Amino acid sequence: MNIAEATHAPRIYQAWREPELGVERGVSADSLRLLEAMGHEIEVQQTMGSTQSIMLREGLLYGAADPRRPGAAALGID
């Protein structure tokens, strides 16, 4: 994935104190079945966090704003 694809992808989160595995909508049904087969208790959640991400590749910077928050934007300056 490039940085924008990774930022937009559904998230999976395991809190260290919680037995449930939090997943955002959009995780495939096949993935959910595999996780449940491994013994995970799945809890579908609305949104998990917000990221503003930067990736450095071959001397170039790439950025992506998380669409989970209204008004999020990424800006490139040369």
PDB file of N, CA, C and O in Angstrom:
ATOM      1  N   MET A   1       0.843  -1.190   0.000  1.00  0.00           N
ATOM      2  CA  MET A   1       0.000   0.000   0.000  1.00  0.00           C
ATOM      3  C   MET A   1       0.880   1.243   0.000  1.00  0.00           C
ATOM      4  O   MET A   1       1.964   1.255   0.583  1.00  0.00           O
ATOM      5  N   ASN A   2       0.400   2.273  -0.656  1.00  0.00           N
ATOM      6  CA  ASN A   2       1.079   3.550  -0.495  1.00  0.00           C
ATOM      7  C   ASN A   2       0.534   4.214   0.777  1.00  0.00           C
ATOM      8  O   ASN A   2      -0.365   3.672   1.419  1.00  0.00           O
ATOM      9  N   ILE A   3       1.064   5.364   1.138  1.00  0.00           N
ATOM     10  CA  ILE A   3       0.699   5.987   2.416  1.00  0.00           C
ATOM     11  C   ILE A   3      -0.780   6.374   2.469  1.00  0.00           C
ATOM     12  O   ILE A   3      -1.407   6.259   3.522  1.00  0.00           O
ATOM     13  N   ALA A   4      -1.344   6.830   1.349  1.00  0.00           N
ATOM     14  CA  ALA A   4      -2.766   7.195   1.337  1.00  0.00           C
ATOM     15  C   ALA A   4      -3.645   5.956   1.497  1.00  0.00           C
ATOM     16  O   ALA A   4      -4.628   5.986   2.238  1.00  0.00           O
ATOM     17  N   GLU A   5      -3.300   4.867   0.807  1.00  0.00           N
ATOM     18  CA  GLU A   5      -4.080   3.633   0.942  1.00  0.00           C
ATOM     19  C   GLU A   5      -4.029   3.103   2.374  1.00  0.00           C
ATOM     20  O   GLU A   5      -5.046   2.676   2.921  1.00  0.00           O
ATOM     21  N   ALA A   6      -2.845   3.132   2.974  1.00  0.00           N
ATOM     22  CA  ALA A   6      -2.698   2.651   4.349  1.00  0.00           C
ATOM     23  C   ALA A   6      -3.474   3.520   5.335  1.00  0.00           C
ATOM     24  O   ALA A   6      -4.076   3.000   6.274  1.00  0.00           O
ATOM     25  N   THR A   7      -3.467   4.830   5.132  1.00  0.00           N
ATOM     26  CA  THR A   7      -4.177   5.754   6.016  1.00  0.00           C
ATOM     27  C   THR A   7      -5.688   5.556   5.919  1.00  0.00           C
ATOM     28  O   THR A   7      -6.400   5.700   6.912  1.00  0.00           O
ATOM     29  N   HIS A   8      -6.174   5.228   4.729  1.00  0.00           N
ATOM     30  CA  HIS A   8      -7.612   5.055   4.506  1.00  0.00           C
ATOM     31  C   HIS A   8      -8.121   3.648   4.837  1.00  0.00           C
ATOM     32  O   HIS A   8      -9.330   3.448   4.955  1.00  0.00           O
ATOM     33  N   ALA A   9      -7.236   2.690   4.987  1.00  0.00           N
ATOM     34  CA  ALA A   9      -7.646   1.297   5.209  1.00  0.00           C
ATOM     35  C   ALA A   9      -8.317   1.117   6.570  1.00  0.00           C
ATOM     36  O   ALA A   9      -7.976   1.817   7.523  1.00  0.00           O
ATOM     37  N   PRO A  10      -9.265   0.189   6.668  1.00  0.00           N
ATOM     38  CA  PRO A  10      -9.896  -0.093   7.959  1.00  0.00           C
ATOM     39  C   PRO A  10      -8.849  -0.581   8.968  1.00  0.00           C
ATOM     40  O   PRO A  10      -7.896  -1.273   8.610  1.00  0.00           O
ATOM     41  N   ARG A  11      -9.045  -0.212  10.213  1.00  0.00           N
ATOM     42  CA  ARG A  11      -8.082  -0.544  11.261  1.00  0.00           C
ATOM     43  C   ARG A  11      -8.557  -1.686  12.136  1.00  0.00           C
ATOM     44  O   ARG A  11      -9.752  -1.935  12.295  1.00  0.00           O
ATOM     45  N   ILE A  12      -7.572  -2.368  12.697  1.00  0.00           N
ATOM     46  CA  ILE A  12      -7.798  -3.417  13.693  1.00  0.00           C
ATOM     47  C   ILE A  12      -6.969  -3.035  14.905  1.00  0.00           C
ATOM     48  O   ILE A  12      -5.801  -2.674  14.770  1.00  0.00           O
ATOM     49  N   TYR A  13      -7.567  -3.113  16.096  1.00  0.00           N
ATOM     50  CA  TYR A  13      -6.874  -2.662  17.299  1.00  0.00           C
ATOM     51  C   TYR A  13      -7.137  -3.608  18.462  1.00  0.00           C
ATOM     52  O   TYR A  13      -8.276  -4.005  18.707  1.00  0.00           O
ATOM     53  N   GLN A  14      -6.081  -3.963  19.173  1.00  0.00           N
ATOM     54  CA  GLN A  14      -6.193  -4.786  20.372  1.00  0.00           C
ATOM     55  C   GLN A  14      -5.684  -3.970  21.551  1.00  0.00           C
ATOM     56  O   GLN A  14      -4.485  -3.712  21.656  1.00  0.00           O
ATOM     57  N   ALA A  15      -6.580  -3.563  22.434  1.00  0.00           N
ATOM     58  CA  ALA A  15      -6.190  -2.847  23.649  1.00  0.00           C
ATOM     59  C   ALA A  15      -5.604  -3.857  24.623  1.00  0.00           C
ATOM     60  O   ALA A  15      -6.088  -4.986  24.699  1.00  0.00           O
ATOM     61  N   TRP A  16      -4.602  -3.484  25.347  1.00  0.00           N
ATOM     62  CA  TRP A  16      -3.928  -4.450  26.226  1.00  0.00           C
ATOM     63  C   TRP A  16      -4.766  -4.863  27.418  1.00  0.00           C
ATOM     64  O   TRP A  16      -4.497  -5.903  28.018  1.00  0.00           O
ATOM     65  N   ARG A  17      -5.770  -4.087  27.779  1.00  0.00           N
ATOM     66  CA  ARG A  17      -6.624  -4.442  28.920  1.00  0.00           C
ATOM     67  C   ARG A  17      -7.972  -5.021  28.514  1.00  0.00           C
ATOM     68  O   ARG A  17      -8.727  -5.482  29.370  1.00  0.00           O
ATOM     69  N   GLU A  18      -8.280  -5.004  27.240  1.00  0.00           N
ATOM     70  CA  GLU A  18      -9.593  -5.446  26.761  1.00  0.00           C
ATOM     71  C   GLU A  18      -9.470  -6.789  26.043  1.00  0.00           C
ATOM     72  O   GLU A  18      -8.517  -6.999  25.291  1.00  0.00           O
ATOM     73  N   PRO A  19     -10.411  -7.693  26.262  1.00  0.00           N
ATOM     74  CA  PRO A  19     -10.344  -8.982  25.570  1.00  0.00           C
ATOM     75  C   PRO A  19     -10.792  -8.902  24.108  1.00  0.00           C
ATOM     76  O   PRO A  19     -10.403  -9.743  23.297  1.00  0.00           O
ATOM     77  N   GLU A  20     -11.611  -7.892  23.766  1.00  0.00           N
ATOM     78  CA  GLU A  20     -12.143  -7.794  22.404  1.00  0.00           C
ATOM     79  C   GLU A  20     -11.097  -7.234  21.450  1.00  0.00           C
ATOM     80  O   GLU A  20     -10.225  -6.453  21.831  1.00  0.00           O
ATOM     81  N   LEU A  21     -11.215  -7.653  20.213  1.00  0.00           N
ATOM     82  CA  LEU A  21     -10.403  -7.112  19.134  1.00  0.00           C
ATOM     83  C   LEU A  21     -11.283  -6.109  18.401  1.00  0.00           C
ATOM     84  O   LEU A  21     -12.279  -6.495  17.789  1.00  0.00           O
ATOM     85  N   GLY A  22     -10.933  -4.837  18.455  1.00  0.00           N
ATOM     86  CA  GLY A  22     -11.720  -3.810  17.783  1.00  0.00           C
ATOM     87  C   GLY A  22     -11.399  -3.772  16.302  1.00  0.00           C
ATOM     88  O   GLY A  22     -10.232  -3.788  15.908  1.00  0.00           O
ATOM     89  N   VAL A  23     -12.438  -3.723  15.487  1.00  0.00           N
ATOM     90  CA  VAL A  23     -12.252  -3.616  14.037  1.00  0.00           C
ATOM     91  C   VAL A  23     -13.188  -2.533  13.506  1.00  0.00           C
ATOM     92  O   VAL A  23     -14.307  -2.363  13.990  1.00  0.00           O
ATOM     93  N   GLU A  24     -12.709  -1.816  12.514  1.00  0.00           N
ATOM     94  CA  GLU A  24     -13.562  -0.837  11.846  1.00  0.00           C
ATOM     95  C   GLU A  24     -14.351  -1.528  10.741  1.00  0.00           C
ATOM     96  O   GLU A  24     -13.954  -2.583  10.245  1.00  0.00           O
ATOM     97  N   ARG A  25     -15.462  -0.925  10.368  1.00  0.00           N
ATOM     98  CA  ARG A  25     -16.229  -1.427   9.226  1.00  0.00           C
ATOM     99  C   ARG A  25     -15.322  -1.423   8.005  1.00  0.00           C
ATOM    100  O   ARG A  25     -14.486  -0.534   7.840  1.00  0.00           O
ATOM    101  N   GLY A  26     -15.493  -2.412   7.167  1.00  0.00           N
ATOM    102  CA  GLY A  26     -14.681  -2.497   5.953  1.00  0.00           C
ATOM    103  C   GLY A  26     -13.657  -3.612   5.997  1.00  0.00           C
ATOM    104  O   GLY A  26     -13.100  -3.974   4.961  1.00  0.00           O
ATOM    105  N   VAL A  27     -13.391  -4.174   7.191  1.00  0.00           N
ATOM    106  CA  VAL A  27     -12.526  -5.356   7.267  1.00  0.00           C
ATOM    107  C   VAL A  27     -13.314  -6.500   6.639  1.00  0.00           C
ATOM    108  O   VAL A  27     -14.488  -6.691   6.956  1.00  0.00           O
ATOM    109  N   SER A  28     -12.689  -7.248   5.764  1.00  0.00           N
ATOM    110  CA  SER A  28     -13.415  -8.286   5.018  1.00  0.00           C
ATOM    111  C   SER A  28     -13.996  -9.352   5.936  1.00  0.00           C
ATOM    112  O   SER A  28     -13.455  -9.652   7.000  1.00  0.00           O
ATOM    113  N   ALA A  29     -15.110  -9.910   5.492  1.00  0.00           N
ATOM    114  CA  ALA A  29     -15.769 -10.977   6.252  1.00  0.00           C
ATOM    115  C   ALA A  29     -14.843 -12.181   6.396  1.00  0.00           C
ATOM    116  O   ALA A  29     -14.858 -12.850   7.429  1.00  0.00           O
ATOM    117  N   ASP A  30     -14.038 -12.465   5.373  1.00  0.00           N
ATOM    118  CA  ASP A  30     -13.085 -13.579   5.451  1.00  0.00           C
ATOM    119  C   ASP A  30     -12.063 -13.333   6.560  1.00  0.00           C
ATOM    120  O   ASP A  30     -11.735 -14.243   7.322  1.00  0.00           O
ATOM    121  N   SER A  31     -11.566 -12.113   6.647  1.00  0.00           N
ATOM    122  CA  SER A  31     -10.596 -11.783   7.704  1.00  0.00           C
ATOM    123  C   SER A  31     -11.230 -11.919   9.082  1.00  0.00           C
ATOM    124  O   SER A  31     -10.603 -12.431  10.009  1.00  0.00           O
ATOM    125  N   LEU A  32     -12.467 -11.463   9.216  1.00  0.00           N
ATOM    126  CA  LEU A  32     -13.156 -11.576  10.503  1.00  0.00           C
ATOM    127  C   LEU A  32     -13.347 -13.035  10.902  1.00  0.00           C
ATOM    128  O   LEU A  32     -13.161 -13.390  12.066  1.00  0.00           O
ATOM    129  N   ARG A  33     -13.715 -13.880   9.945  1.00  0.00           N
ATOM    130  CA  ARG A  33     -13.884 -15.307  10.235  1.00  0.00           C
ATOM    131  C   ARG A  33     -12.561 -15.945  10.669  1.00  0.00           C
ATOM    132  O   ARG A  33     -12.532 -16.757  11.594  1.00  0.00           O
ATOM    133  N   LEU A  34     -11.470 -15.574   9.998  1.00  0.00           N
ATOM    134  CA  LEU A  34     -10.156 -16.113  10.374  1.00  0.00           C
ATOM    135  C   LEU A  34      -9.758 -15.666  11.776  1.00  0.00           C
ATOM    136  O   LEU A  34      -9.243 -16.463  12.560  1.00  0.00           O
ATOM    137  N   LEU A  35      -9.995 -14.398  12.092  1.00  0.00           N
ATOM    138  CA  LEU A  35      -9.665 -13.890  13.430  1.00  0.00           C
ATOM    139  C   LEU A  35     -10.492 -14.591  14.502  1.00  0.00           C
ATOM    140  O   LEU A  35      -9.973 -14.941  15.562  1.00  0.00           O
ATOM    141  N   GLU A  36     -11.777 -14.796  14.227  1.00  0.00           N
ATOM    142  CA  GLU A  36     -12.636 -15.503  15.180  1.00  0.00           C
ATOM    143  C   GLU A  36     -12.184 -16.955  15.346  1.00  0.00           C
ATOM    144  O   GLU A  36     -12.234 -17.496  16.451  1.00  0.00           O
ATOM    145  N   ALA A  37     -11.742 -17.592  14.255  1.00  0.00           N
ATOM    146  CA  ALA A  37     -11.251 -18.968  14.324  1.00  0.00           C
ATOM    147  C   ALA A  37      -9.992 -19.066  15.179  1.00  0.00           C
ATOM    148  O   ALA A  37      -9.700 -20.119  15.746  1.00  0.00           O
ATOM    149  N   MET A  38      -9.244 -17.959  15.269  1.00  0.00           N
ATOM    150  CA  MET A  38      -8.048 -17.916  16.113  1.00  0.00           C
ATOM    151  C   MET A  38      -8.394 -17.653  17.575  1.00  0.00           C
ATOM    152  O   MET A  38      -7.516 -17.648  18.438  1.00  0.00           O
ATOM    153  N   GLY A  39      -9.688 -17.433  17.849  1.00  0.00           N
ATOM    154  CA  GLY A  39     -10.128 -17.222  19.225  1.00  0.00           C
ATOM    155  C   GLY A  39     -10.376 -15.781  19.615  1.00  0.00           C
ATOM    156  O   GLY A  39     -10.650 -15.502  20.783  1.00  0.00           O
ATOM    157  N   HIS A  40     -10.287 -14.855  18.669  1.00  0.00           N
ATOM    158  CA  HIS A  40     -10.519 -13.442  18.976  1.00  0.00           C
ATOM    159  C   HIS A  40     -12.012 -13.149  19.095  1.00  0.00           C
ATOM    160  O   HIS A  40     -12.822 -13.662  18.322  1.00  0.00           O
ATOM    161  N   GLU A  41     -12.359 -12.324  20.067  1.00  0.00           N
ATOM    162  CA  GLU A  41     -13.722 -11.797  20.177  1.00  0.00           C
ATOM    163  C   GLU A  41     -13.738 -10.490  19.395  1.00  0.00           C
ATOM    164  O   GLU A  41     -12.988  -9.571  19.725  1.00  0.00           O
ATOM    165  N   ILE A  42     -14.567 -10.389  18.380  1.00  0.00           N
ATOM    166  CA  ILE A  42     -14.597  -9.231  17.484  1.00  0.00           C
ATOM    167  C   ILE A  42     -15.638  -8.232  17.950  1.00  0.00           C
ATOM    168  O   ILE A  42     -16.762  -8.601  18.290  1.00  0.00           O
ATOM    169  N   GLU A  43     -15.256  -6.961  17.964  1.00  0.00           N
ATOM    170  CA  GLU A  43     -16.180  -5.864  18.260  1.00  0.00           C
ATOM    171  C   GLU A  43     -16.033  -4.813  17.163  1.00  0.00           C
ATOM    172  O   GLU A  43     -14.997  -4.157  17.066  1.00  0.00           O
ATOM    173  N   VAL A  44     -17.066  -4.653  16.337  1.00  0.00           N
ATOM    174  CA  VAL A  44     -17.026  -3.649  15.271  1.00  0.00           C
ATOM    175  C   VAL A  44     -17.204  -2.284  15.910  1.00  0.00           C
ATOM    176  O   VAL A  44     -18.140  -2.066  16.679  1.00  0.00           O
ATOM    177  N   GLN A  45     -16.297  -1.363  15.589  1.00  0.00           N
ATOM    178  CA  GLN A  45     -16.309  -0.015  16.159  1.00  0.00           C
ATOM    179  C   GLN A  45     -16.404   1.014  15.046  1.00  0.00           C
ATOM    180  O   GLN A  45     -16.051   0.746  13.897  1.00  0.00           O
ATOM    181  N   GLN A  46     -16.886   2.196  15.406  1.00  0.00           N
ATOM    182  CA  GLN A  46     -17.074   3.261  14.413  1.00  0.00           C
ATOM    183  C   GLN A  46     -15.741   3.756  13.845  1.00  0.00           C
ATOM    184  O   GLN A  46     -15.488   3.649  12.645  1.00  0.00           O
ATOM    185  N   THR A  47     -14.910   4.289  14.709  1.00  0.00           N
ATOM    186  CA  THR A  47     -13.659   4.919  14.279  1.00  0.00           C
ATOM    187  C   THR A  47     -12.596   4.687  15.332  1.00  0.00           C
ATOM    188  O   THR A  47     -12.876   4.722  16.531  1.00  0.00           O
ATOM    189  N   MET A  48     -11.385   4.453  14.883  1.00  0.00           N
ATOM    190  CA  MET A  48     -10.262   4.272  15.797  1.00  0.00           C
ATOM    191  C   MET A  48      -9.172   5.272  15.461  1.00  0.00           C
ATOM    192  O   MET A  48      -8.417   5.095  14.504  1.00  0.00           O
ATOM    193  N   GLY A  49      -9.104   6.309  16.249  1.00  0.00           N
ATOM    194  CA  GLY A  49      -8.017   7.265  16.101  1.00  0.00           C
ATOM    195  C   GLY A  49      -8.060   8.086  14.836  1.00  0.00           C
ATOM    196  O   GLY A  49      -9.017   8.036  14.064  1.00  0.00           O
ATOM    197  N   SER A  50      -7.010   8.834  14.649  1.00  0.00           N
ATOM    198  CA  SER A  50      -6.843   9.674  13.476  1.00  0.00           C
ATOM    199  C   SER A  50      -5.346   9.853  13.263  1.00  0.00           C
ATOM    200  O   SER A  50      -4.611  10.130  14.210  1.00  0.00           O
ATOM    201  N   THR A  51      -4.901   9.697  12.045  1.00  0.00           N
ATOM    202  CA  THR A  51      -3.466   9.827  11.773  1.00  0.00           C
ATOM    203  C   THR A  51      -3.210  10.897  10.727  1.00  0.00           C
ATOM    204  O   THR A  51      -4.038  11.142   9.848  1.00  0.00           O
ATOM    205  N   GLN A  52      -2.085  11.509  10.833  1.00  0.00           N
ATOM    206  CA  GLN A  52      -1.544  12.366   9.783  1.00  0.00           C
ATOM    207  C   GLN A  52      -0.195  11.724   9.463  1.00  0.00           C
ATOM    208  O   GLN A  52       0.721  11.759  10.285  1.00  0.00           O
ATOM    209  N   SER A  53      -0.075  11.149   8.291  1.00  0.00           N
ATOM    210  CA  SER A  53       1.038  10.256   7.990  1.00  0.00           C
ATOM    211  C   SER A  53       1.979  10.826   6.947  1.00  0.00           C
ATOM    212  O   SER A  53       1.565  11.504   6.007  1.00  0.00           O
ATOM    213  N   ILE A  54       3.276  10.529   7.143  1.00  0.00           N
ATOM    214  CA  ILE A  54       4.310  10.924   6.190  1.00  0.00           C
ATOM    215  C   ILE A  54       5.162   9.697   5.900  1.00  0.00           C
ATOM    216  O   ILE A  54       5.510   8.941   6.807  1.00  0.00           O
ATOM    217  N   MET A  55       5.497   9.503   4.617  1.00  0.00           N
ATOM    218  CA  MET A  55       6.358   8.411   4.206  1.00  0.00           C
ATOM    219  C   MET A  55       7.513   8.989   3.402  1.00  0.00           C
ATOM    220  O   MET A  55       7.306   9.841   2.538  1.00  0.00           O
ATOM    221  N   LEU A  56       8.724   8.531   3.682  1.00  0.00           N
ATOM    222  CA  LEU A  56       9.905   8.941   2.932  1.00  0.00           C
ATOM    223  C   LEU A  56      10.301   7.784   2.032  1.00  0.00           C
ATOM    224  O   LEU A  56      10.579   6.686   2.516  1.00  0.00           O
ATOM    225  N   ARG A  57      10.331   8.019   0.721  1.00  0.00           N
ATOM    226  CA  ARG A  57      10.717   6.977  -0.231  1.00  0.00           C
ATOM    227  C   ARG A  57      11.577   7.597  -1.324  1.00  0.00           C
ATOM    228  O   ARG A  57      11.158   8.524  -2.018  1.00  0.00           O
ATOM    229  N   GLU A  58      12.779   7.071  -1.460  1.00  0.00           N
ATOM    230  CA  GLU A  58      13.719   7.525  -2.489  1.00  0.00           C
ATOM    231  C   GLU A  58      13.904   9.037  -2.464  1.00  0.00           C
ATOM    232  O   GLU A  58      13.925   9.687  -3.509  1.00  0.00           O
ATOM    233  N   GLY A  59      14.038   9.587  -1.267  1.00  0.00           N
ATOM    234  CA  GLY A  59      14.292  11.011  -1.096  1.00  0.00           C
ATOM    235  C   GLY A  59      13.080  11.909  -1.240  1.00  0.00           C
ATOM    236  O   GLY A  59      13.214  13.130  -1.148  1.00  0.00           O
ATOM    237  N   LEU A  60      11.909  11.350  -1.462  1.00  0.00           N
ATOM    238  CA  LEU A  60      10.689  12.138  -1.594  1.00  0.00           C
ATOM    239  C   LEU A  60       9.767  11.876  -0.412  1.00  0.00           C
ATOM    240  O   LEU A  60       9.706  10.761   0.106  1.00  0.00           O
ATOM    241  N   LEU A  61       9.050  12.913   0.008  1.00  0.00           N
ATOM    242  CA  LEU A  61       8.085  12.796   1.093  1.00  0.00           C
ATOM    243  C   LEU A  61       6.678  12.681   0.507  1.00  0.00           C
ATOM    244  O   LEU A  61       6.306  13.424  -0.402  1.00  0.00           O
ATOM    245  N   TYR A  62       5.912  11.744   1.039  1.00  0.00           N
ATOM    246  CA  TYR A  62       4.518  11.559   0.650  1.00  0.00           C
ATOM    247  C   TYR A  62       3.678  11.668   1.911  1.00  0.00           C
ATOM    248  O   TYR A  62       4.055  11.138   2.956  1.00  0.00           O
ATOM    249  N   GLY A  63       2.543  12.351   1.820  1.00  0.00           N
ATOM    250  CA  GLY A  63       1.700  12.526   2.992  1.00  0.00           C
ATOM    251  C   GLY A  63       0.258  12.158   2.720  1.00  0.00           C
ATOM    252  O   GLY A  63      -0.194  12.136   1.575  1.00  0.00           O
ATOM    253  N   ALA A  64      -0.460  11.868   3.803  1.00  0.00           N
ATOM    254  CA  ALA A  64      -1.891  11.552   3.696  1.00  0.00           C
ATOM    255  C   ALA A  64      -2.590  11.980   4.970  1.00  0.00           C
ATOM    256  O   ALA A  64      -2.079  11.787   6.073  1.00  0.00           O
ATOM    257  N   ALA A  65      -3.767  12.565   4.803  1.00  0.00           N
ATOM    258  CA  ALA A  65      -4.601  12.971   5.937  1.00  0.00           C
ATOM    259  C   ALA A  65      -5.675  11.912   6.143  1.00  0.00           C
ATOM    260  O   ALA A  65      -6.210  11.355   5.184  1.00  0.00           O
ATOM    261  N   ASP A  66      -5.975  11.647   7.390  1.00  0.00           N
ATOM    262  CA  ASP A  66      -6.962  10.634   7.735  1.00  0.00           C
ATOM    263  C   ASP A  66      -8.370  11.141   7.447  1.00  0.00           C
ATOM    264  O   ASP A  66      -8.748  12.199   7.948  1.00  0.00           O
ATOM    265  N   PRO A  67      -9.159  10.411   6.649  1.00  0.00           N
ATOM    266  CA  PRO A  67     -10.512  10.849   6.318  1.00  0.00           C
ATOM    267  C   PRO A  67     -11.510  10.641   7.463  1.00  0.00           C
ATOM    268  O   PRO A  67     -12.678  11.011   7.335  1.00  0.00           O
ATOM    269  N   ARG A  68     -11.063  10.052   8.583  1.00  0.00           N
ATOM    270  CA  ARG A  68     -11.976   9.772   9.694  1.00  0.00           C
ATOM    271  C   ARG A  68     -12.357  11.032  10.467  1.00  0.00           C
ATOM    272  O   ARG A  68     -13.296  11.004  11.263  1.00  0.00           O
ATOM    273  N   ARG A  69     -11.658  12.112  10.249  1.00  0.00           N
ATOM    274  CA  ARG A  69     -11.936  13.362  10.956  1.00  0.00           C
ATOM    275  C   ARG A  69     -12.316  14.452   9.956  1.00  0.00           C
ATOM    276  O   ARG A  69     -11.625  14.643   8.956  1.00  0.00           O
ATOM    277  N   PRO A  70     -13.405  15.163  10.219  1.00  0.00           N
ATOM    278  CA  PRO A  70     -13.821  16.238   9.307  1.00  0.00           C
ATOM    279  C   PRO A  70     -12.734  17.306   9.179  1.00  0.00           C
ATOM    280  O   PRO A  70     -12.107  17.689  10.167  1.00  0.00           O
ATOM    281  N   GLY A  71     -12.522  17.774   7.971  1.00  0.00           N
ATOM    282  CA  GLY A  71     -11.575  18.849   7.734  1.00  0.00           C
ATOM    283  C   GLY A  71     -10.122  18.428   7.708  1.00  0.00           C
ATOM    284  O   GLY A  71      -9.245  19.288   7.614  1.00  0.00           O
ATOM    285  N   ALA A  72      -9.832  17.144   7.786  1.00  0.00           N
ATOM    286  CA  ALA A  72      -8.430  16.688   7.752  1.00  0.00           C
ATOM    287  C   ALA A  72      -7.865  16.966   6.376  1.00  0.00           C
ATOM    288  O   ALA A  72      -8.543  16.763   5.369  1.00  0.00           O
ATOM    289  N   ALA A  73      -6.617  17.433   6.326  1.00  0.00           N
ATOM    290  CA  ALA A  73      -5.990  17.747   5.053  1.00  0.00           C
ATOM    291  C   ALA A  73      -4.486  17.507   5.152  1.00  0.00           C
ATOM    292  O   ALA A  73      -3.897  17.563   6.232  1.00  0.00           O
ATOM    293  N   ALA A  74      -3.892  17.242   4.014  1.00  0.00           N
ATOM    294  CA  ALA A  74      -2.443  17.112   3.911  1.00  0.00           C
ATOM    295  C   ALA A  74      -1.949  18.209   2.970  1.00  0.00           C
ATOM    296  O   ALA A  74      -2.601  18.523   1.974  1.00  0.00           O
ATOM    297  N   LEU A  75      -0.810  18.778   3.289  1.00  0.00           N
ATOM    298  CA  LEU A  75      -0.264  19.881   2.498  1.00  0.00           C
ATOM    299  C   LEU A  75       1.186  19.586   2.209  1.00  0.00           C
ATOM    300  O   LEU A  75       1.949  19.236   3.109  1.00  0.00           O
ATOM    301  N   GLY A  76       1.569  19.726   0.955  1.00  0.00           N
ATOM    302  CA  GLY A  76       2.977  19.539   0.569  1.00  0.00           C
ATOM    303  C   GLY A  76       3.601  20.885   0.281  1.00  0.00           C
ATOM    304  O   GLY A  76       3.013  21.712  -0.415  1.00  0.00           O
ATOM    305  N   ILE A  77       4.795  21.110   0.815  1.00  0.00           N
ATOM    306  CA  ILE A  77       5.519  22.367   0.578  1.00  0.00           C
ATOM    307  C   ILE A  77       6.848  22.034  -0.057  1.00  0.00           C
ATOM    308  O   ILE A  77       7.570  21.156   0.415  1.00  0.00           O
ATOM    309  N   ASP A  78       7.165  22.724  -1.113  1.00  0.00           N
ATOM    310  CA  ASP A  78       8.416  22.488  -1.832  1.00  0.00           C
ATOM    311  C   ASP A  78       9.458  23.475  -1.371  1.00  0.00           C
ATOM    312  O   ASP A  78      10.590  23.449  -1.854  1.00  0.00           O
TER     313      ASP A  78
END
